[in-house]
Amino acid sequence: MAAGSAHTRRSSPLTRRTRVLYRPCDVGEPGDVERLVHETEAAYGALSVLVNNAAAWRGGTATDMPLEHWELARRTIYDAAFLGAKYAIPAMERAGGGSIINISSVHGLLAARRSVAYESAKGALILLTKQLAVDYGPSNIRVNAICPGLIVTHERQKSHGIRSRQGTPCRRDVSAATLWAS
């Protein structure tokens, strides 16, 4: 979450009608996430959509990765999604239902070399998504995961010498899928 104050953005059809509330939040801290959910309910009267999109990547294998890097990926990807669900689901139940969208990765489904923490956390996120769907579907709460492949940004194009973005998802594609799933 970004720091700032509530304001209206005019960059998309959705935000033309929607007041957007920005709050700082460490998504790995239970108190921060709980407070964010309560502030959202207070500002809007209900919470109906949660998008878990935090991530951290540090390369390494099980034997050479510092434990801090493993914990960072787990806390930022998996624990954050769990905490978001833990505090948002009761609010969604009070609202009569809702939608949780977890942004995982194709790397939660298959492995890449030297990426043990990220791959493991994204795989765990997919299983968390399935479990939440089973547990809270009867409460009218949909839970889905979006698993994009490598998103080639302009920065990544330059740093990796990639000449074309053809055939790769972009942030706009993931945003559109998220909006559709919400």
C-alpha positions as CSV (number, residue, x, y, z in Angstrom):
1,M,0.0,0.0,0.0
2,A,1.2,3.5,-0.8
3,A,1.2,6.3,1.7
4,G,-1.0,9.3,1.1
5,S,-4.5,10.6,1.6
6,A,-7.9,9.7,0.1
7,H,-8.5,11.3,-3.3
8,T,-10.2,10.7,-6.6
9,R,-8.2,9.6,-9.6
10,R,-9.3,10.2,-13.1
11,S,-7.1,7.7,-15.0
12,S,-9.6,4.9,-15.6
13,P,-13.4,4.4,-15.8
14,L,-13.4,2.6,-12.4
15,T,-11.5,5.3,-10.5
16,R,-13.5,8.2,-12.1
17,R,-16.4,7.1,-9.9
18,T,-14.4,5.7,-7.0
19,R,-12.7,7.4,-4.1
20,V,-9.3,5.8,-3.6
21,L,-7.8,5.5,-0.1
22,Y,-4.0,5.1,0.3
23,R,-2.5,3.9,3.5
24,P,0.9,2.7,4.5
25,C,0.8,-1.0,5.4
26,D,3.4,-3.6,6.1
27,V,1.5,-6.6,4.7
28,G,3.6,-9.0,6.8
29,E,2.5,-7.4,10.1
30,P,-0.9,-8.6,11.4
31,G,-1.7,-5.4,13.2
32,D,-1.1,-3.3,10.0
33,V,-3.3,-5.6,7.9
34,E,-6.1,-5.7,10.5
35,R,-6.0,-1.9,10.8
36,L,-6.2,-1.5,7.0
37,V,-9.3,-3.7,6.8
38,H,-11.0,-1.7,9.6
39,E,-10.1,1.6,8.0
40,T,-11.5,0.3,4.6
41,E,-14.8,-0.7,6.2
42,A,-15.0,2.7,8.0
43,A,-14.3,4.6,4.8
44,Y,-16.5,2.6,2.4
45,G,-19.0,0.9,4.7
46,A,-18.0,-2.6,3.4
47,L,-15.1,-4.6,2.0
48,S,-15.9,-6.7,-1.1
49,V,-12.5,-7.1,-2.9
50,L,-9.0,-8.1,-1.7
51,V,-6.1,-8.3,-4.1
52,N,-2.9,-9.8,-2.7
53,N,-0.1,-8.7,-4.9
54,A,3.0,-8.3,-2.7
55,A,6.2,-10.1,-3.7
56,A,9.9,-10.3,-2.9
57,W,12.5,-12.2,-4.9
58,R,16.1,-13.1,-3.9
59,G,17.9,-15.7,-5.9
60,G,19.4,-18.8,-4.4
61,T,19.2,-22.5,-3.6
62,A,18.2,-24.2,-0.4
63,T,21.9,-24.5,0.6
64,D,23.2,-21.0,-0.3
65,M,20.2,-18.8,0.4
66,P,20.5,-16.8,3.6
67,L,17.6,-17.6,5.9
68,E,16.6,-13.9,5.9
69,H,15.9,-14.1,2.1
70,W,13.7,-17.2,2.6
71,E,11.8,-15.5,5.4
72,L,11.4,-12.3,3.3
73,A,9.8,-14.2,0.4
74,R,7.5,-16.2,2.7
75,R,6.4,-13.2,4.7
76,T,5.9,-10.9,1.7
77,I,4.1,-13.4,-0.5
78,Y,2.5,-16.2,1.5
79,D,2.1,-14.7,5.0
80,A,0.7,-11.5,3.6
81,A,-2.0,-13.2,1.6
82,F,-2.9,-15.3,4.7
83,L,-3.2,-12.2,6.8
84,G,-5.2,-10.3,4.2
85,A,-7.6,-13.2,4.1
86,K,-7.7,-13.6,7.8
87,Y,-8.9,-10.1,8.4
88,A,-10.8,-9.4,5.2
89,I,-13.0,-12.5,5.2
90,P,-15.0,-11.6,8.3
91,A,-15.6,-8.1,6.7
92,M,-16.7,-9.8,3.4
93,E,-19.0,-12.1,5.3
94,R,-20.6,-9.0,7.0
95,A,-21.0,-7.6,3.5
96,G,-22.7,-10.7,2.2
97,G,-19.7,-11.9,0.1
98,G,-16.7,-10.8,-1.8
99,S,-13.8,-11.7,-4.0
100,I,-10.1,-12.4,-3.1
101,I,-7.6,-12.4,-6.0
102,N,-4.1,-13.7,-5.2
103,I,-1.5,-12.7,-7.8
104,S,0.7,-15.8,-7.9
105,S,2.9,-16.7,-10.8
106,V,3.5,-19.4,-13.4
107,H,6.5,-20.0,-11.2
108,G,4.2,-21.3,-8.5
109,L,3.3,-24.1,-10.9
110,L,6.8,-24.9,-12.2
111,A,10.3,-24.3,-10.9
112,A,13.2,-22.2,-12.1
113,R,16.8,-22.5,-11.1
114,R,18.1,-20.6,-8.1
115,S,14.7,-19.3,-7.1
116,V,13.8,-21.6,-4.2
117,A,12.1,-19.0,-1.9
118,Y,10.0,-17.2,-4.6
119,E,8.9,-20.5,-6.3
120,S,8.0,-22.1,-3.0
121,A,6.0,-19.1,-1.7
122,K,4.1,-18.7,-5.0
123,G,3.3,-22.4,-5.0
124,A,2.1,-22.2,-1.4
125,L,0.0,-19.2,-2.4
126,I,-1.8,-21.3,-5.1
127,L,-2.7,-23.9,-2.5
128,L,-3.8,-21.3,0.0
129,T,-6.1,-19.9,-2.8
130,K,-7.7,-23.4,-3.3
131,Q,-8.1,-23.9,0.5
132,L,-9.8,-20.5,1.0
133,A,-12.1,-21.2,-2.0
134,V,-13.2,-24.5,-0.4
135,D,-13.6,-23.0,3.0
136,Y,-15.4,-19.7,2.1
137,G,-17.2,-20.4,-1.2
138,P,-20.3,-21.3,0.8
139,S,-20.1,-17.8,2.3
140,N,-20.3,-16.3,-1.2
141,I,-16.6,-15.4,-1.2
142,R,-14.8,-16.2,-4.5
143,V,-11.1,-16.9,-4.2
144,N,-9.0,-17.0,-7.4
145,A,-5.3,-16.9,-8.3
146,I,-3.9,-15.2,-11.4
147,C,-0.6,-16.8,-12.5
148,P,1.1,-14.6,-15.1
149,G,4.4,-15.5,-16.7
150,L,7.4,-13.3,-16.7
151,I,6.2,-9.7,-17.0
152,V,8.7,-7.9,-19.3
153,T,8.9,-4.3,-18.1
154,H,11.0,-1.7,-19.9
155,E,13.5,-2.0,-17.0
156,R,13.7,-5.7,-17.4
157,Q,14.0,-5.4,-21.2
158,K,17.1,-3.2,-20.7
159,S,18.7,-5.2,-17.9
160,H,18.2,-8.6,-19.7
161,G,18.8,-7.4,-23.3
162,I,15.3,-8.5,-24.3
163,R,14.4,-7.1,-27.7
164,S,10.7,-7.8,-27.8
165,R,7.8,-8.0,-25.3
166,Q,5.7,-9.9,-27.8
167,G,4.1,-13.0,-26.2
168,T,4.7,-11.9,-22.6
169,P,2.1,-10.4,-20.3
170,C,2.3,-6.8,-19.3
171,R,1.1,-5.1,-16.1
172,R,-2.1,-3.9,-18.0
173,D,-3.0,-7.6,-18.8
174,V,-2.7,-8.6,-15.1
175,S,-4.7,-5.5,-14.1
176,A,-7.5,-6.3,-16.5
177,A,-7.6,-9.9,-15.3
178,T,-7.8,-8.8,-11.7
179,L,-10.6,-6.3,-12.4
180,W,-12.5,-9.0,-14.3
181,A,-12.1,-11.5,-11.4
182,S,-13.2,-8.9,-8.8
